[in-house]
Amino acid sequence: MKLPVKIEYPTPTIASLTLVLLAAIFGLGYYNISDRSLMAQNIDNAIAKGIDPLSVRCSYAKSDDIICVAFAASAQSHNTGTTVKK
């Protein structure tokens, strides 16, 4: 009677992949947290300088952010500056 063959798992490979996955998760979390804190600092600086904080917020937004799309459309409709003709 033969003994069953011992199955060996590639422990170093699994440990390495787990470490890479955890590093990616923590890296993305740190990036998002630091991005939000930088945005908050920039908004505070904009308020102190008298700049519209919504424009600062929209500089961090994605292209499908409804608030920023409406803000951009509103800013374009209010842009009635005179143009110089040559």
PDB file of N, CA, C and O in Angstrom:
ATOM      1  N   MET A   1       0.838  -1.164   0.000  1.00  0.00           N
ATOM      2  CA  MET A   1       0.000   0.000   0.000  1.00  0.00           C
ATOM      3  C   MET A   1       0.894   1.242   0.000  1.00  0.00           C
ATOM      4  O   MET A   1       1.811   1.366   0.813  1.00  0.00           O
ATOM      5  N   LYS A   2       0.605   2.163  -0.937  1.00  0.00           N
ATOM      6  CA  LYS A   2       1.375   3.392  -1.065  1.00  0.00           C
ATOM      7  C   LYS A   2       0.766   4.492  -0.210  1.00  0.00           C
ATOM      8  O   LYS A   2      -0.452   4.590  -0.060  1.00  0.00           O
ATOM      9  N   LEU A   3       1.643   5.313   0.344  1.00  0.00           N
ATOM     10  CA  LEU A   3       1.182   6.475   1.083  1.00  0.00           C
ATOM     11  C   LEU A   3       0.814   7.579   0.094  1.00  0.00           C
ATOM     12  O   LEU A   3       1.426   7.691  -0.968  1.00  0.00           O
ATOM     13  N   PRO A   4      -0.188   8.397   0.441  1.00  0.00           N
ATOM     14  CA  PRO A   4      -0.554   9.480  -0.476  1.00  0.00           C
ATOM     15  C   PRO A   4       0.584  10.497  -0.591  1.00  0.00           C
ATOM     16  O   PRO A   4       1.337  10.731   0.354  1.00  0.00           O
ATOM     17  N   VAL A   5       0.678  11.078  -1.757  1.00  0.00           N
ATOM     18  CA  VAL A   5       1.712  12.062  -2.017  1.00  0.00           C
ATOM     19  C   VAL A   5       1.352  13.355  -1.270  1.00  0.00           C
ATOM     20  O   VAL A   5       0.214  13.821  -1.323  1.00  0.00           O
ATOM     21  N   LYS A   6       2.325  13.907  -0.589  1.00  0.00           N
ATOM     22  CA  LYS A   6       2.091  15.142   0.150  1.00  0.00           C
ATOM     23  C   LYS A   6       1.985  16.305  -0.840  1.00  0.00           C
ATOM     24  O   LYS A   6       2.863  16.506  -1.679  1.00  0.00           O
ATOM     25  N   ILE A   7       0.909  17.054  -0.727  1.00  0.00           N
ATOM     26  CA  ILE A   7       0.705  18.206  -1.607  1.00  0.00           C
ATOM     27  C   ILE A   7       1.369  19.411  -0.963  1.00  0.00           C
ATOM     28  O   ILE A   7       1.059  19.768   0.174  1.00  0.00           O
ATOM     29  N   GLU A   8       2.274  20.026  -1.686  1.00  0.00           N
ATOM     30  CA  GLU A   8       2.955  21.206  -1.176  1.00  0.00           C
ATOM     31  C   GLU A   8       2.419  22.438  -1.902  1.00  0.00           C
ATOM     32  O   GLU A   8       2.347  22.483  -3.130  1.00  0.00           O
ATOM     33  N   TYR A   9       2.050  23.421  -1.109  1.00  0.00           N
ATOM     34  CA  TYR A   9       1.557  24.667  -1.666  1.00  0.00           C
ATOM     35  C   TYR A   9       2.729  25.628  -1.864  1.00  0.00           C
ATOM     36  O   TYR A   9       3.675  25.640  -1.076  1.00  0.00           O
ATOM     37  N   PRO A  10       2.656  26.403  -2.887  1.00  0.00           N
ATOM     38  CA  PRO A  10       3.742  27.385  -3.111  1.00  0.00           C
ATOM     39  C   PRO A  10       3.620  28.553  -2.135  1.00  0.00           C
ATOM     40  O   PRO A  10       3.184  29.639  -2.516  1.00  0.00           O
ATOM     41  N   THR A  11       3.999  28.335  -0.902  1.00  0.00           N
ATOM     42  CA  THR A  11       3.836  29.318   0.162  1.00  0.00           C
ATOM     43  C   THR A  11       4.508  30.654  -0.144  1.00  0.00           C
ATOM     44  O   THR A  11       3.889  31.694   0.080  1.00  0.00           O
ATOM     45  N   PRO A  12       5.730  30.678  -0.640  1.00  0.00           N
ATOM     46  CA  PRO A  12       6.324  31.989  -0.938  1.00  0.00           C
ATOM     47  C   PRO A  12       5.551  32.779  -1.997  1.00  0.00           C
ATOM     48  O   PRO A  12       5.459  34.003  -1.908  1.00  0.00           O
ATOM     49  N   THR A  13       5.009  32.104  -2.974  1.00  0.00           N
ATOM     50  CA  THR A  13       4.235  32.780  -4.026  1.00  0.00           C
ATOM     51  C   THR A  13       2.950  33.359  -3.452  1.00  0.00           C
ATOM     52  O   THR A  13       2.599  34.503  -3.744  1.00  0.00           O
ATOM     53  N   ILE A  14       2.252  32.585  -2.645  1.00  0.00           N
ATOM     54  CA  ILE A  14       1.004  33.062  -2.045  1.00  0.00           C
ATOM     55  C   ILE A  14       1.289  34.226  -1.094  1.00  0.00           C
ATOM     56  O   ILE A  14       0.551  35.211  -1.081  1.00  0.00           O
ATOM     57  N   ALA A  15       2.337  34.117  -0.312  1.00  0.00           N
ATOM     58  CA  ALA A  15       2.685  35.193   0.611  1.00  0.00           C
ATOM     59  C   ALA A  15       3.065  36.461  -0.156  1.00  0.00           C
ATOM     60  O   ALA A  15       2.686  37.562   0.245  1.00  0.00           O
ATOM     61  N   SER A  16       3.797  36.319  -1.236  1.00  0.00           N
ATOM     62  CA  SER A  16       4.197  37.484  -2.035  1.00  0.00           C
ATOM     63  C   SER A  16       2.987  38.153  -2.681  1.00  0.00           C
ATOM     64  O   SER A  16       2.877  39.379  -2.668  1.00  0.00           O
ATOM     65  N   LEU A  17       2.092  37.367  -3.239  1.00  0.00           N
ATOM     66  CA  LEU A  17       0.897  37.938  -3.867  1.00  0.00           C
ATOM     67  C   LEU A  17       0.004  38.624  -2.834  1.00  0.00           C
ATOM     68  O   LEU A  17      -0.580  39.672  -3.108  1.00  0.00           O
ATOM     69  N   THR A  18      -0.097  38.029  -1.652  1.00  0.00           N
ATOM     70  CA  THR A  18      -0.881  38.648  -0.588  1.00  0.00           C
ATOM     71  C   THR A  18      -0.260  39.975  -0.172  1.00  0.00           C
ATOM     72  O   THR A  18      -0.972  40.958   0.036  1.00  0.00           O
ATOM     73  N   LEU A  19       1.050  40.007  -0.051  1.00  0.00           N
ATOM     74  CA  LEU A  19       1.747  41.238   0.324  1.00  0.00           C
ATOM     75  C   LEU A  19       1.548  42.325  -0.735  1.00  0.00           C
ATOM     76  O   LEU A  19       1.318  43.485  -0.393  1.00  0.00           O
ATOM     77  N   VAL A  20       1.633  41.962  -2.004  1.00  0.00           N
ATOM     78  CA  VAL A  20       1.426  42.936  -3.084  1.00  0.00           C
ATOM     79  C   VAL A  20      -0.016  43.449  -3.073  1.00  0.00           C
ATOM     80  O   VAL A  20      -0.245  44.644  -3.259  1.00  0.00           O
ATOM     81  N   LEU A  21      -0.985  42.565  -2.857  1.00  0.00           N
ATOM     82  CA  LEU A  21      -2.384  42.961  -2.823  1.00  0.00           C
ATOM     83  C   LEU A  21      -2.651  43.907  -1.648  1.00  0.00           C
ATOM     84  O   LEU A  21      -3.329  44.921  -1.814  1.00  0.00           O
ATOM     85  N   LEU A  22      -2.128  43.584  -0.477  1.00  0.00           N
ATOM     86  CA  LEU A  22      -2.312  44.452   0.686  1.00  0.00           C
ATOM     87  C   LEU A  22      -1.631  45.806   0.488  1.00  0.00           C
ATOM     88  O   LEU A  22      -2.173  46.838   0.884  1.00  0.00           O
ATOM     89  N   ALA A  23      -0.454  45.806  -0.119  1.00  0.00           N
ATOM     90  CA  ALA A  23       0.243  47.067  -0.386  1.00  0.00           C
ATOM     91  C   ALA A  23      -0.561  47.934  -1.353  1.00  0.00           C
ATOM     92  O   ALA A  23      -0.625  49.152  -1.187  1.00  0.00           O
ATOM     93  N   ALA A  24      -1.171  47.315  -2.356  1.00  0.00           N
ATOM     94  CA  ALA A  24      -1.991  48.071  -3.311  1.00  0.00           C
ATOM     95  C   ALA A  24      -3.222  48.656  -2.634  1.00  0.00           C
ATOM     96  O   ALA A  24      -3.588  49.802  -2.894  1.00  0.00           O
ATOM     97  N   ILE A  25      -3.857  47.883  -1.775  1.00  0.00           N
ATOM     98  CA  ILE A  25      -5.054  48.367  -1.075  1.00  0.00           C
ATOM     99  C   ILE A  25      -4.698  49.530  -0.154  1.00  0.00           C
ATOM    100  O   ILE A  25      -5.375  50.558  -0.165  1.00  0.00           O
ATOM    101  N   PHE A  26      -3.646  49.377   0.638  1.00  0.00           N
ATOM    102  CA  PHE A  26      -3.249  50.456   1.541  1.00  0.00           C
ATOM    103  C   PHE A  26      -2.746  51.673   0.771  1.00  0.00           C
ATOM    104  O   PHE A  26      -2.974  52.807   1.193  1.00  0.00           O
ATOM    105  N   GLY A  27      -2.069  51.454  -0.347  1.00  0.00           N
ATOM    106  CA  GLY A  27      -1.591  52.570  -1.162  1.00  0.00           C
ATOM    107  C   GLY A  27      -2.735  53.376  -1.745  1.00  0.00           C
ATOM    108  O   GLY A  27      -2.689  54.606  -1.733  1.00  0.00           O
ATOM    109  N   LEU A  28      -3.761  52.708  -2.254  1.00  0.00           N
ATOM    110  CA  LEU A  28      -4.922  53.416  -2.798  1.00  0.00           C
ATOM    111  C   LEU A  28      -5.677  54.152  -1.698  1.00  0.00           C
ATOM    112  O   LEU A  28      -6.160  55.264  -1.911  1.00  0.00           O
ATOM    113  N   GLY A  29      -5.778  53.540  -0.531  1.00  0.00           N
ATOM    114  CA  GLY A  29      -6.434  54.203   0.596  1.00  0.00           C
ATOM    115  C   GLY A  29      -5.684  55.455   1.011  1.00  0.00           C
ATOM    116  O   GLY A  29      -6.297  56.495   1.254  1.00  0.00           O
ATOM    117  N   TYR A  30      -4.367  55.366   1.094  1.00  0.00           N
ATOM    118  CA  TYR A  30      -3.557  56.525   1.473  1.00  0.00           C
ATOM    119  C   TYR A  30      -3.658  57.623   0.422  1.00  0.00           C
ATOM    120  O   TYR A  30      -3.724  58.805   0.760  1.00  0.00           O
ATOM    121  N   TYR A  31      -3.671  57.238  -0.851  1.00  0.00           N
ATOM    122  CA  TYR A  31      -3.790  58.218  -1.932  1.00  0.00           C
ATOM    123  C   TYR A  31      -5.113  58.972  -1.830  1.00  0.00           C
ATOM    124  O   TYR A  31      -5.140  60.197  -1.954  1.00  0.00           O
ATOM    125  N   ASN A  32      -6.206  58.248  -1.604  1.00  0.00           N
ATOM    126  CA  ASN A  32      -7.516  58.901  -1.521  1.00  0.00           C
ATOM    127  C   ASN A  32      -7.619  59.809  -0.297  1.00  0.00           C
ATOM    128  O   ASN A  32      -8.186  60.899  -0.376  1.00  0.00           O
ATOM    129  N   ILE A  33      -7.071  59.362   0.829  1.00  0.00           N
ATOM    130  CA  ILE A  33      -7.129  60.185   2.041  1.00  0.00           C
ATOM    131  C   ILE A  33      -6.285  61.442   1.871  1.00  0.00           C
ATOM    132  O   ILE A  33      -6.724  62.534   2.234  1.00  0.00           O
ATOM    133  N   SER A  34      -5.090  61.304   1.328  1.00  0.00           N
ATOM    134  CA  SER A  34      -4.234  62.474   1.159  1.00  0.00           C
ATOM    135  C   SER A  34      -4.794  63.420   0.093  1.00  0.00           C
ATOM    136  O   SER A  34      -4.644  64.636   0.208  1.00  0.00           O
ATOM    137  N   ASP A  35      -5.434  62.875  -0.935  1.00  0.00           N
ATOM    138  CA  ASP A  35      -6.050  63.711  -1.966  1.00  0.00           C
ATOM    139  C   ASP A  35      -7.161  64.564  -1.373  1.00  0.00           C
ATOM    140  O   ASP A  35      -7.274  65.747  -1.693  1.00  0.00           O
ATOM    141  N   ARG A  36      -7.975  63.979  -0.520  1.00  0.00           N
ATOM    142  CA  ARG A  36      -9.074  64.723   0.111  1.00  0.00           C
ATOM    143  C   ARG A  36      -8.561  65.768   1.085  1.00  0.00           C
ATOM    144  O   ARG A  36      -9.114  66.865   1.167  1.00  0.00           O
ATOM    145  N   SER A  37      -7.506  65.440   1.824  1.00  0.00           N
ATOM    146  CA  SER A  37      -6.981  66.431   2.770  1.00  0.00           C
ATOM    147  C   SER A  37      -6.320  67.595   2.025  1.00  0.00           C
ATOM    148  O   SER A  37      -6.408  68.740   2.470  1.00  0.00           O
ATOM    149  N   LEU A  38      -5.662  67.314   0.899  1.00  0.00           N
ATOM    150  CA  LEU A  38      -5.092  68.395   0.096  1.00  0.00           C
ATOM    151  C   LEU A  38      -6.193  69.271  -0.500  1.00  0.00           C
ATOM    152  O   LEU A  38      -6.053  70.492  -0.574  1.00  0.00           O
ATOM    153  N   MET A  39      -7.288  68.639  -0.925  1.00  0.00           N
ATOM    154  CA  MET A  39      -8.398  69.405  -1.466  1.00  0.00           C
ATOM    155  C   MET A  39      -8.989  70.308  -0.381  1.00  0.00           C
ATOM    156  O   MET A  39      -9.320  71.462  -0.651  1.00  0.00           O
ATOM    157  N   ALA A  40      -9.121  69.797   0.832  1.00  0.00           N
ATOM    158  CA  ALA A  40      -9.657  70.604   1.929  1.00  0.00           C
ATOM    159  C   ALA A  40      -8.743  71.790   2.229  1.00  0.00           C
ATOM    160  O   ALA A  40      -9.228  72.896   2.470  1.00  0.00           O
ATOM    161  N   GLN A  41      -7.439  71.577   2.217  1.00  0.00           N
ATOM    162  CA  GLN A  41      -6.505  72.679   2.445  1.00  0.00           C
ATOM    163  C   GLN A  41      -6.610  73.723   1.335  1.00  0.00           C
ATOM    164  O   GLN A  41      -6.594  74.924   1.605  1.00  0.00           O
ATOM    165  N   ASN A  42      -6.717  73.265   0.095  1.00  0.00           N
ATOM    166  CA  ASN A  42      -6.831  74.211  -1.022  1.00  0.00           C
ATOM    167  C   ASN A  42      -8.139  74.994  -0.969  1.00  0.00           C
ATOM    168  O   ASN A  42      -8.167  76.174  -1.319  1.00  0.00           O
ATOM    169  N   ILE A  43      -9.211  74.356  -0.539  1.00  0.00           N
ATOM    170  CA  ILE A  43     -10.491  75.062  -0.414  1.00  0.00           C
ATOM    171  C   ILE A  43     -10.393  76.114   0.686  1.00  0.00           C
ATOM    172  O   ILE A  43     -10.887  77.230   0.524  1.00  0.00           O
ATOM    173  N   ASP A  44      -9.755  75.764   1.807  1.00  0.00           N
ATOM    174  CA  ASP A  44      -9.567  76.743   2.880  1.00  0.00           C
ATOM    175  C   ASP A  44      -8.731  77.930   2.400  1.00  0.00           C
ATOM    176  O   ASP A  44      -9.040  79.078   2.718  1.00  0.00           O
ATOM    177  N   ASN A  45      -7.682  77.657   1.641  1.00  0.00           N
ATOM    178  CA  ASN A  45      -6.857  78.738   1.100  1.00  0.00           C
ATOM    179  C   ASN A  45      -7.644  79.598   0.112  1.00  0.00           C
ATOM    180  O   ASN A  45      -7.478  80.818   0.079  1.00  0.00           O
ATOM    181  N   ALA A  46      -8.497  78.966  -0.691  1.00  0.00           N
ATOM    182  CA  ALA A  46      -9.305  79.716  -1.653  1.00  0.00           C
ATOM    183  C   ALA A  46     -10.290  80.621  -0.942  1.00  0.00           C
ATOM    184  O   ALA A  46     -10.505  81.759  -1.359  1.00  0.00           O
ATOM    185  N   ILE A  47     -10.897  80.119   0.138  1.00  0.00           N
ATOM    186  CA  ILE A  47     -11.843  80.946   0.894  1.00  0.00           C
ATOM    187  C   ILE A  47     -11.119  82.150   1.492  1.00  0.00           C
ATOM    188  O   ILE A  47     -11.642  83.264   1.484  1.00  0.00           O
ATOM    189  N   ALA A  48      -9.918  81.919   2.007  1.00  0.00           N
ATOM    190  CA  ALA A  48      -9.149  83.014   2.601  1.00  0.00           C
ATOM    191  C   ALA A  48      -8.782  84.071   1.561  1.00  0.00           C
ATOM    192  O   ALA A  48      -8.692  85.256   1.883  1.00  0.00           O
ATOM    193  N   LYS A  49      -8.569  83.643   0.305  1.00  0.00           N
ATOM    194  CA  LYS A  49      -8.193  84.585  -0.750  1.00  0.00           C
ATOM    195  C   LYS A  49      -9.394  85.171  -1.485  1.00  0.00           C
ATOM    196  O   LYS A  49      -9.233  86.043  -2.338  1.00  0.00           O
ATOM    197  N   GLY A  50     -10.598  84.698  -1.159  1.00  0.00           N
ATOM    198  CA  GLY A  50     -11.797  85.206  -1.817  1.00  0.00           C
ATOM    199  C   GLY A  50     -12.123  84.508  -3.121  1.00  0.00           C
ATOM    200  O   GLY A  50     -12.902  85.032  -3.917  1.00  0.00           O
ATOM    201  N   ILE A  51     -11.552  83.347  -3.362  1.00  0.00           N
ATOM    202  CA  ILE A  51     -11.829  82.572  -4.576  1.00  0.00           C
ATOM    203  C   ILE A  51     -13.011  81.648  -4.297  1.00  0.00           C
ATOM    204  O   ILE A  51     -13.172  81.156  -3.181  1.00  0.00           O
ATOM    205  N   ASP A  52     -13.826  81.420  -5.307  1.00  0.00           N
ATOM    206  CA  ASP A  52     -14.988  80.545  -5.164  1.00  0.00           C
ATOM    207  C   ASP A  52     -14.531  79.128  -4.816  1.00  0.00           C
ATOM    208  O   ASP A  52     -13.813  78.516  -5.607  1.00  0.00           O
ATOM    209  N   PRO A  53     -14.920  78.585  -3.658  1.00  0.00           N
ATOM    210  CA  PRO A  53     -14.469  77.241  -3.275  1.00  0.00           C
ATOM    211  C   PRO A  53     -15.020  76.142  -4.171  1.00  0.00           C
ATOM    212  O   PRO A  53     -14.424  75.069  -4.268  1.00  0.00           O
ATOM    213  N   LEU A  54     -16.145  76.389  -4.823  1.00  0.00           N
ATOM    214  CA  LEU A  54     -16.693  75.381  -5.722  1.00  0.00           C
ATOM    215  C   LEU A  54     -15.785  75.171  -6.931  1.00  0.00           C
ATOM    216  O   LEU A  54     -15.674  74.056  -7.441  1.00  0.00           O
ATOM    217  N   SER A  55     -15.145  76.228  -7.385  1.00  0.00           N
ATOM    218  CA  SER A  55     -14.221  76.067  -8.508  1.00  0.00           C
ATOM    219  C   SER A  55     -13.007  75.239  -8.108  1.00  0.00           C
ATOM    220  O   SER A  55     -12.472  74.487  -8.923  1.00  0.00           O
ATOM    221  N   VAL A  56     -12.570  75.372  -6.858  1.00  0.00           N
ATOM    222  CA  VAL A  56     -11.458  74.549  -6.380  1.00  0.00           C
ATOM    223  C   VAL A  56     -11.899  73.102  -6.262  1.00  0.00           C
ATOM    224  O   VAL A  56     -11.157  72.191  -6.631  1.00  0.00           O
ATOM    225  N   ARG A  57     -13.108  72.885  -5.748  1.00  0.00           N
ATOM    226  CA  ARG A  57     -13.617  71.519  -5.628  1.00  0.00           C
ATOM    227  C   ARG A  57     -13.731  70.871  -7.006  1.00  0.00           C
ATOM    228  O   ARG A  57     -13.409  69.695  -7.177  1.00  0.00           O
ATOM    229  N   CYS A  58     -14.183  71.635  -7.970  1.00  0.00           N
ATOM    230  CA  CYS A  58     -14.378  71.075  -9.301  1.00  0.00           C
ATOM    231  C   CYS A  58     -13.059  70.792 -10.009  1.00  0.00           C
ATOM    232  O   CYS A  58     -13.026  70.013 -10.961  1.00  0.00           O
ATOM    233  N   SER A  59     -11.978  71.410  -9.562  1.00  0.00           N
ATOM    234  CA  SER A  59     -10.682  71.082 -10.168  1.00  0.00           C
ATOM    235  C   SER A  59     -10.232  69.676  -9.783  1.00  0.00           C
ATOM    236  O   SER A  59      -9.383  69.093 -10.457  1.00  0.00           O
ATOM    237  N   TYR A  60     -10.792  69.128  -8.707  1.00  0.00           N
ATOM    238  CA  TYR A  60     -10.475  67.763  -8.293  1.00  0.00           C
ATOM    239  C   TYR A  60     -11.500  66.747  -8.792  1.00  0.00           C
ATOM    240  O   TYR A  60     -11.269  65.543  -8.676  1.00  0.00           O
ATOM    241  N   ALA A  61     -12.616  67.194  -9.339  1.00  0.00           N
ATOM    242  CA  ALA A  61     -13.719  66.304  -9.679  1.00  0.00           C
ATOM    243  C   ALA A  61     -13.467  65.563 -10.988  1.00  0.00           C
ATOM    244  O   ALA A  61     -12.613  65.936 -11.792  1.00  0.00           O
ATOM    245  N   LYS A  62     -14.239  64.508 -11.162  1.00  0.00           N
ATOM    246  CA  LYS A  62     -14.211  63.758 -12.412  1.00  0.00           C
ATOM    247  C   LYS A  62     -15.110  64.456 -13.425  1.00  0.00           C
ATOM    248  O   LYS A  62     -15.883  65.345 -13.070  1.00  0.00           O
ATOM    249  N   SER A  63     -15.005  64.058 -14.663  1.00  0.00           N
ATOM    250  CA  SER A  63     -15.735  64.751 -15.727  1.00  0.00           C
ATOM    251  C   SER A  63     -17.242  64.529 -15.662  1.00  0.00           C
ATOM    252  O   SER A  63     -17.992  65.295 -16.268  1.00  0.00           O
ATOM    253  N   ASP A  64     -17.709  63.506 -14.947  1.00  0.00           N
ATOM    254  CA  ASP A  64     -19.145  63.239 -14.889  1.00  0.00           C
ATOM    255  C   ASP A  64     -19.788  63.739 -13.596  1.00  0.00           C
ATOM    256  O   ASP A  64     -20.904  63.334 -13.271  1.00  0.00           O
ATOM    257  N   ASP A  65     -19.111  64.604 -12.862  1.00  0.00           N
ATOM    258  CA  ASP A  65     -19.659  65.173 -11.637  1.00  0.00           C
ATOM    259  C   ASP A  65     -20.722  66.201 -12.007  1.00  0.00           C
ATOM    260  O   ASP A  65     -20.411  67.224 -12.618  1.00  0.00           O
ATOM    261  N   ILE A  66     -21.961  65.938 -11.644  1.00  0.00           N
ATOM    262  CA  ILE A  66     -23.100  66.758 -12.056  1.00  0.00           C
ATOM    263  C   ILE A  66     -22.970  68.193 -11.543  1.00  0.00           C
ATOM    264  O   ILE A  66     -23.266  69.142 -12.269  1.00  0.00           O
ATOM    265  N   ILE A  67     -22.531  68.349 -10.303  1.00  0.00           N
ATOM    266  CA  ILE A  67     -22.421  69.688  -9.726  1.00  0.00           C
ATOM    267  C   ILE A  67     -21.426  70.522 -10.523  1.00  0.00           C
ATOM    268  O   ILE A  67     -21.681  71.689 -10.819  1.00  0.00           O
ATOM    269  N   CYS A  68     -20.300  69.921 -10.865  1.00  0.00           N
ATOM    270  CA  CYS A  68     -19.266  70.678 -11.572  1.00  0.00           C
ATOM    271  C   CYS A  68     -19.653  70.936 -13.028  1.00  0.00           C
ATOM    272  O   CYS A  68     -19.267  71.956 -13.599  1.00  0.00           O
ATOM    273  N   VAL A  69     -20.403  70.032 -13.625  1.00  0.00           N
ATOM    274  CA  VAL A  69     -20.888  70.280 -14.984  1.00  0.00           C
ATOM    275  C   VAL A  69     -21.840  71.468 -14.975  1.00  0.00           C
ATOM    276  O   VAL A  69     -21.774  72.328 -15.853  1.00  0.00           O
ATOM    277  N   ALA A  70     -22.730  71.517 -13.978  1.00  0.00           N
ATOM    278  CA  ALA A  70     -23.654  72.645 -13.877  1.00  0.00           C
ATOM    279  C   ALA A  70     -22.896  73.934 -13.560  1.00  0.00           C
ATOM    280  O   ALA A  70     -23.235  74.997 -14.081  1.00  0.00           O
ATOM    281  N   PHE A  71     -21.874  73.844 -12.711  1.00  0.00           N
ATOM    282  CA  PHE A  71     -21.071  75.027 -12.380  1.00  0.00           C
ATOM    283  C   PHE A  71     -20.358  75.555 -13.621  1.00  0.00           C
ATOM    284  O   PHE A  71     -20.317  76.763 -13.850  1.00  0.00           O
ATOM    285  N   ALA A  72     -19.799  74.655 -14.417  1.00  0.00           N
ATOM    286  CA  ALA A  72     -19.102  75.079 -15.632  1.00  0.00           C
ATOM    287  C   ALA A  72     -20.079  75.698 -16.629  1.00  0.00           C
ATOM    288  O   ALA A  72     -19.763  76.697 -17.275  1.00  0.00           O
ATOM    289  N   ALA A  73     -21.265  75.104 -16.753  1.00  0.00           N
ATOM    290  CA  ALA A  73     -22.263  75.671 -17.664  1.00  0.00           C
ATOM    291  C   ALA A  73     -22.713  77.044 -17.184  1.00  0.00           C
ATOM    292  O   ALA A  73     -22.914  77.952 -17.991  1.00  0.00           O
ATOM    293  N   SER A  74     -22.868  77.194 -15.889  1.00  0.00           N
ATOM    294  CA  SER A  74     -23.267  78.486 -15.325  1.00  0.00           C
ATOM    295  C   SER A  74     -22.164  79.518 -15.517  1.00  0.00           C
ATOM    296  O   SER A  74     -22.448  80.675 -15.831  1.00  0.00           O
ATOM    297  N   ALA A  75     -20.929  79.120 -15.335  1.00  0.00           N
ATOM    298  CA  ALA A  75     -19.810  80.047 -15.506  1.00  0.00           C
ATOM    299  C   ALA A  75     -19.707  80.492 -16.959  1.00  0.00           C
ATOM    300  O   ALA A  75     -19.375  81.648 -17.224  1.00  0.00           O
ATOM    301  N   GLN A  76     -19.983  79.603 -17.901  1.00  0.00           N
ATOM    302  CA  GLN A  76     -19.937  79.972 -19.314  1.00  0.00           C
ATOM    303  C   GLN A  76     -21.072  80.920 -19.669  1.00  0.00           C
ATOM    304  O   GLN A  76     -20.894  81.828 -20.481  1.00  0.00           O
ATOM    305  N   SER A  77     -22.236  80.715 -19.067  1.00  0.00           N
ATOM    306  CA  SER A  77     -23.368  81.584 -19.399  1.00  0.00           C
ATOM    307  C   SER A  77     -23.196  82.974 -18.804  1.00  0.00           C
ATOM    308  O   SER A  77     -23.773  83.936 -19.310  1.00  0.00           O
ATOM    309  N   HIS A  78     -22.408  83.093 -17.730  1.00  0.00           N
ATOM    310  CA  HIS A  78     -22.164  84.394 -17.110  1.00  0.00           C
ATOM    311  C   HIS A  78     -20.927  85.074 -17.642  1.00  0.00           C
ATOM    312  O   HIS A  78     -20.619  86.197 -17.243  1.00  0.00           O
ATOM    313  N   ASN A  79     -20.219  84.426 -18.525  1.00  0.00           N
ATOM    314  CA  ASN A  79     -19.004  84.982 -19.076  1.00  0.00           C
ATOM    315  C   ASN A  79     -19.377  85.944 -20.200  1.00  0.00           C
ATOM    316  O   ASN A  79     -19.470  85.549 -21.362  1.00  0.00           O
ATOM    317  N   THR A  80     -19.588  87.197 -19.846  1.00  0.00           N
ATOM    318  CA  THR A  80     -20.041  88.197 -20.833  1.00  0.00           C
ATOM    319  C   THR A  80     -19.013  89.287 -21.013  1.00  0.00           C
ATOM    320  O   THR A  80     -19.347  90.433 -21.311  1.00  0.00           O
ATOM    321  N   GLY A  81     -17.755  88.919 -20.828  1.00  0.00           N
ATOM    322  CA  GLY A  81     -16.685  89.906 -20.993  1.00  0.00           C
ATOM    323  C   GLY A  81     -16.620  90.404 -22.427  1.00  0.00           C
ATOM    324  O   GLY A  81     -17.038  89.709 -23.353  1.00  0.00           O
ATOM    325  N   THR A  82     -16.106  91.584 -22.604  1.00  0.00           N
ATOM    326  CA  THR A  82     -16.000  92.144 -23.938  1.00  0.00           C
ATOM    327  C   THR A  82     -14.785  91.546 -24.651  1.00  0.00           C
ATOM    328  O   THR A  82     -13.747  91.293 -24.039  1.00  0.00           O
ATOM    329  N   THR A  83     -14.931  91.338 -25.900  1.00  0.00           N
ATOM    330  CA  THR A  83     -13.822  90.815 -26.705  1.00  0.00           C
ATOM    331  C   THR A  83     -13.295  91.922 -27.603  1.00  0.00           C
ATOM    332  O   THR A  83     -14.039  92.793 -28.052  1.00  0.00           O
ATOM    333  N   VAL A  84     -12.040  91.866 -27.844  1.00  0.00           N
ATOM    334  CA  VAL A  84     -11.398  92.874 -28.684  1.00  0.00           C
ATOM    335  C   VAL A  84     -11.372  92.363 -30.115  1.00  0.00           C
ATOM    336  O   VAL A  84     -10.910  91.253 -30.380  1.00  0.00           O
ATOM    337  N   LYS A  85     -11.877  93.187 -31.044  1.00  0.00           N
ATOM    338  CA  LYS A  85     -11.870  92.818 -32.463  1.00  0.00           C
ATOM    339  C   LYS A  85     -10.665  93.441 -33.119  1.00  0.00           C
ATOM    340  O   LYS A  85     -10.322  94.595 -32.862  1.00  0.00           O
ATOM    341  N   LYS A  86     -10.032  92.671 -33.963  1.00  0.00           N
ATOM    342  CA  LYS A  86      -8.864  93.183 -34.692  1.00  0.00           C
ATOM    343  C   LYS A  86      -9.254  93.604 -36.077  1.00  0.00           C
ATOM    344  O   LYS A  86      -8.408  94.063 -36.845  1.00  0.00           O
TER     345      LYS A  86
END
